[in-house]
Amino acid sequence: MDIRQIACFAEVARQLNVTRAAATLHISQPSLSKTIKNLEQELGAPLFYRGAQQLELTDAGEAFLVNAKVLLDAFDNLTAELNDVIDLKKGEIKIGIPPIIGAAFFSTFISRYKENYPSIDLLLTEVGSNKISQGVSEGDLDIGLVCNLPAQQENLEIIQLLKDPLMLVVHKDHQWAGRSAIDFAEIKHEPLILYRHDFSLHDKIMAVCAEHGFEPKVVCESSQKDFMMEMVGAKLGVTLLPSRICRQIENDRLVSLPFTKPEVNLELGMIWNKDKYLPYAVREFIGMSESHRV
């Protein structure tokens, strides 16, 4: 028994006439009659009483029709739901995004995606890049936006979206506030407000410090750029932020200085698990992201 047989039965039951039902279904009358007969043989009971004037449903036919309507409605709903998913009318995407990215980098793109696909739910989880990579690998996240691209892994596909140099953020009363640029090695003795350990930028900055022969004086670690800036504003230390964020700072207590030789960059990338099935909505999100590279 298949859905086509059930649909044929339901139409004959509606019309109570094989000829008219065949015309509605766009099949031949003999073919429709054979389909009904095969269905009756499979069920082991007659579905129609074939009178001289017209067909009538038997008791078995009446009972079968009730359930046939339920099955056909469910099939129509299933087909409609599937088409909605394929046409990106519904679905969801679980996205991991580091707090340091925030609105400065991806809000415009996410807004454009939602305008195109308003019924797709974007479930954003704010965690550090290292945990995002783990979540994508284990299937808890569909897509991850990461700061500094992770080492190539067999199950991860990676694309780079942008590369943005970090700048030094100091208080306006700091001795360097009037400088046009700063050498990275000069921050050796400065109290540093750093990213948390689960941020890949933390590891990158520590590595560059080691290359310059020093271990930074970390006075605070945070995942929130606003808190880091407040700490600088309170004269508790200096911090490093991407230039795009620095250009948007609206705090007259803070001054942003470029490094003479940019050595640490925020490399914003997108990762997904290439060994996992990617829903249509996720594929479109990736495709739009690739065209959003800067």
C-alpha positions as CSV (number, residue, x, y, z in Angstrom):
1,M,0.0,0.0,0.0
2,D,1.3,3.4,-0.9
3,I,0.1,7.0,-0.7
4,R,-0.9,7.0,-4.4
5,Q,-3.3,4.1,-3.8
6,I,-4.8,5.8,-0.8
7,A,-5.3,9.0,-2.8
8,C,-7.0,7.1,-5.6
9,F,-9.4,5.4,-3.1
10,A,-10.2,8.7,-1.5
11,E,-11.1,10.3,-4.9
12,V,-13.3,7.4,-5.9
13,A,-15.0,7.5,-2.5
14,R,-15.6,11.2,-3.0
15,Q,-17.1,10.8,-6.5
16,L,-18.6,7.3,-6.1
17,N,-17.8,7.0,-9.8
18,V,-14.7,5.5,-11.3
19,T,-15.0,7.3,-14.6
20,R,-15.3,10.8,-13.0
21,A,-12.6,10.0,-10.5
22,A,-10.2,8.8,-13.2
23,A,-10.7,12.0,-15.1
24,T,-10.0,14.1,-12.0
25,L,-6.8,12.0,-11.3
26,H,-5.8,12.1,-15.0
27,I,-5.4,8.4,-15.2
28,S,-7.3,5.8,-17.3
29,Q,-10.4,4.1,-15.9
30,P,-9.0,0.6,-16.2
31,S,-5.8,1.7,-14.4
32,L,-7.9,3.2,-11.5
33,S,-10.1,0.2,-11.3
34,K,-7.1,-2.1,-11.0
35,T,-5.6,0.1,-8.3
36,I,-8.7,-0.1,-6.2
37,K,-8.9,-3.9,-6.7
38,N,-5.3,-4.4,-5.7
39,L,-5.9,-2.3,-2.6
40,E,-9.0,-4.4,-1.7
41,Q,-6.9,-7.6,-2.1
42,E,-4.2,-6.2,0.1
43,L,-6.6,-5.3,2.8
44,G,-8.6,-8.5,2.5
45,A,-12.0,-6.7,2.4
46,P,-14.2,-5.0,-0.3
47,L,-14.2,-1.2,0.0
48,F,-17.0,-0.5,-2.4
49,Y,-20.4,-2.2,-3.2
50,R,-20.7,-2.1,-6.9
51,G,-24.4,-1.5,-7.5
52,A,-26.2,-1.1,-10.8
53,Q,-26.4,2.7,-10.6
54,Q,-23.3,3.8,-8.7
55,L,-20.7,2.7,-6.1
56,E,-21.4,2.6,-2.4
57,L,-18.8,2.4,0.4
58,T,-18.9,-0.8,2.4
59,D,-18.5,-0.7,6.2
60,A,-14.8,-1.5,5.6
61,G,-14.7,1.3,3.1
62,E,-16.2,3.8,5.5
63,A,-13.7,2.9,8.2
64,F,-10.8,3.0,5.7
65,L,-11.9,6.4,4.4
66,V,-11.8,8.0,7.8
67,N,-8.2,7.0,8.3
68,A,-7.3,7.6,4.7
69,K,-8.3,11.3,5.1
70,V,-6.0,11.5,8.2
71,L,-3.1,10.0,6.2
72,L,-3.6,12.2,3.2
73,D,-3.8,15.4,5.4
74,A,-0.6,14.3,7.2
75,F,1.1,13.7,3.9
76,D,0.0,17.1,2.6
77,N,1.4,18.7,5.7
78,L,4.6,16.8,5.5
79,T,5.1,17.8,1.8
80,A,4.3,21.5,2.6
81,E,6.7,21.4,5.6
82,L,9.4,19.9,3.5
83,N,8.9,22.5,0.7
84,D,9.0,25.3,3.3
85,V,12.4,24.0,4.5
86,I,13.7,23.6,1.0
87,D,12.4,27.1,0.1
88,L,14.0,28.5,3.3
89,K,10.6,29.5,4.7
90,K,11.4,27.9,8.0
91,G,14.2,26.3,9.9
92,E,16.9,27.3,12.4
93,I,20.6,27.8,12.5
94,K,22.6,27.4,15.7
95,I,25.5,29.8,15.6
96,G,28.4,30.3,18.0
97,I,29.7,33.8,18.2
98,P,32.5,35.3,20.4
99,P,31.4,38.3,22.5
100,I,34.3,40.3,21.1
101,I,32.8,40.2,17.7
102,G,29.4,41.7,18.7
103,A,27.6,44.1,16.5
104,A,30.8,45.6,15.2
105,F,31.3,42.9,12.7
106,F,28.3,40.8,11.9
107,S,25.1,42.6,12.8
108,T,24.7,44.0,9.2
109,F,25.0,40.6,7.7
110,I,22.7,38.9,10.1
111,S,20.1,41.7,9.5
112,R,20.4,41.1,5.7
113,Y,19.9,37.4,6.1
114,K,16.8,37.9,8.3
115,E,15.4,40.3,5.7
116,N,15.7,37.6,3.1
117,Y,14.6,34.7,5.3
118,P,12.4,36.1,8.1
119,S,11.1,32.7,9.2
120,I,14.6,31.2,9.8
121,D,15.5,31.3,13.5
122,L,19.1,32.3,14.3
123,L,20.0,30.9,17.7
124,L,23.1,32.8,18.8
125,T,25.4,31.5,21.6
126,E,28.1,33.7,22.9
127,V,31.3,31.8,23.9
128,G,35.0,31.9,23.1
129,S,36.4,30.7,19.8
130,N,37.9,27.6,21.4
131,K,34.6,26.4,22.7
132,I,32.9,27.3,19.4
133,S,35.3,25.0,17.5
134,Q,34.5,22.3,19.9
135,G,30.8,22.8,19.6
136,V,30.9,22.7,15.8
137,S,33.1,19.6,15.8
138,E,30.7,17.8,18.2
139,G,27.5,19.0,16.3
140,D,26.1,21.2,19.0
141,L,26.5,24.2,16.7
142,D,25.8,24.4,13.0
143,I,28.2,27.3,12.3
144,G,30.8,29.0,14.3
145,L,32.3,32.5,13.9
146,V,35.8,32.4,15.3
147,C,38.5,34.9,16.0
148,N,41.8,33.7,14.6
149,L,41.3,30.7,12.4
150,P,41.9,27.3,14.1
151,A,44.5,24.8,12.8
152,Q,43.0,22.8,10.0
153,Q,41.0,19.9,11.3
154,E,39.8,17.0,9.2
155,N,36.1,17.5,10.0
156,L,36.1,21.3,9.8
157,E,35.6,23.5,6.8
158,I,37.0,27.0,7.3
159,I,36.7,30.3,5.4
160,Q,38.2,33.6,6.4
161,L,35.9,36.6,6.4
162,L,38.2,39.4,7.5
163,K,41.6,40.3,8.9
164,D,41.6,43.2,11.3
165,P,44.8,44.4,13.2
166,L,44.6,45.0,17.0
167,M,45.3,48.4,18.4
168,L,46.4,49.5,21.8
169,V,43.7,51.3,23.9
170,V,45.0,53.6,26.7
171,H,43.5,56.2,28.9
172,K,43.7,59.8,27.6
173,D,46.0,60.7,30.5
174,H,48.4,57.9,29.7
175,Q,52.0,58.9,28.8
176,W,51.5,57.4,25.3
177,A,48.2,59.1,24.5
178,G,49.8,61.7,22.3
179,R,51.8,59.1,20.3
180,S,50.9,58.3,16.6
181,A,52.0,54.6,17.0
182,I,53.5,52.2,19.5
183,D,56.0,49.3,19.2
184,F,54.5,46.0,20.5
185,A,57.5,45.4,22.8
186,E,56.7,48.6,24.7
187,I,53.7,47.1,26.4
188,K,56.1,44.8,28.3
189,H,55.7,46.7,31.6
190,E,52.1,47.8,31.2
191,P,49.3,46.3,33.2
192,L,47.3,44.4,30.6
193,I,43.6,43.7,30.4
194,L,43.4,40.6,28.4
195,Y,40.9,38.2,26.8
196,R,39.8,35.2,28.8
197,H,41.6,31.9,28.4
198,D,38.9,30.4,26.2
199,F,39.5,33.1,23.6
200,S,41.9,32.3,20.8
201,L,43.0,35.9,20.8
202,H,44.3,35.3,24.3
203,D,46.6,32.6,23.0
204,K,47.7,34.7,20.0
205,I,48.6,37.7,22.2
206,M,50.5,35.6,24.7
207,A,52.4,33.9,21.8
208,V,53.5,37.3,20.3
209,C,54.6,38.5,23.8
210,A,56.7,35.4,24.1
211,E,58.3,36.1,20.7
212,H,59.3,39.5,22.1
213,G,60.8,37.9,25.1
214,F,58.4,38.8,27.8
215,E,55.3,37.7,29.7
216,P,52.7,40.4,30.0
217,K,51.5,41.7,33.4
218,V,47.9,40.6,33.1
219,V,45.7,42.3,35.7
220,C,42.3,41.2,34.5
221,E,40.8,38.8,32.0
222,S,37.4,39.3,30.4
223,S,35.1,38.2,27.6
224,Q,33.3,41.5,27.2
225,K,34.9,44.4,25.3
226,D,32.8,47.0,27.0
227,F,34.1,45.9,30.4
228,M,37.6,45.9,29.1
229,M,37.2,49.5,27.9
230,E,35.7,50.5,31.3
231,M,38.8,49.1,33.0
232,V,41.0,51.2,30.8
233,G,38.8,54.2,31.5
234,A,39.3,53.6,35.2
235,K,43.1,53.7,34.6
236,L,43.6,50.1,35.7
237,G,45.5,49.1,32.6
238,V,45.7,49.0,28.8
239,T,44.0,46.6,26.4
240,L,44.1,45.5,22.8
241,L,41.0,45.7,20.6
242,P,40.4,45.2,16.8
243,S,40.7,48.5,14.8
244,R,37.0,48.3,13.7
245,I,35.9,48.3,17.4
246,C,38.4,51.1,18.2
247,R,37.0,53.3,15.4
248,Q,33.5,53.0,17.0
249,I,34.6,53.8,20.6
250,E,32.5,56.8,21.9
251,N,34.4,57.4,25.1
252,D,36.5,60.6,25.4
253,R,38.6,59.0,28.1
254,L,40.1,56.4,25.7
255,V,42.7,56.8,23.0
256,S,43.5,54.1,20.4
257,L,47.0,53.7,19.1
258,P,48.1,51.5,16.1
259,F,51.2,49.4,16.4
260,T,54.1,50.4,14.1
261,K,54.2,46.8,12.9
262,P,50.8,45.1,13.3
263,E,51.6,41.7,14.7
264,V,48.3,40.5,16.1
265,N,45.2,40.4,14.0
266,L,41.6,39.5,14.6
267,E,41.1,36.9,11.8
268,L,37.4,36.5,11.7
269,G,36.5,33.2,10.1
270,M,33.5,30.9,9.8
271,I,33.7,27.1,10.4
272,W,31.3,24.3,10.0
273,N,31.5,20.5,10.2
274,K,31.9,19.1,6.7
275,D,31.2,15.6,7.9
276,K,27.7,16.6,9.1
277,Y,24.5,17.2,7.0
278,L,24.0,20.9,6.4
279,P,20.4,22.0,6.3
280,Y,19.3,24.3,3.4
281,A,19.2,27.3,5.7
282,V,22.8,26.7,6.9
283,R,24.0,26.3,3.3
284,E,22.5,29.6,2.3
285,F,23.9,31.3,5.4
286,I,27.4,30.1,4.4
287,G,26.9,31.2,0.8
288,M,25.9,34.7,1.8
289,S,28.8,34.9,4.3
290,E,31.3,34.1,1.5
291,S,29.9,37.1,-0.5
292,H,30.2,39.2,2.7
293,R,34.0,38.8,3.0
294,V,35.9,42.0,3.6
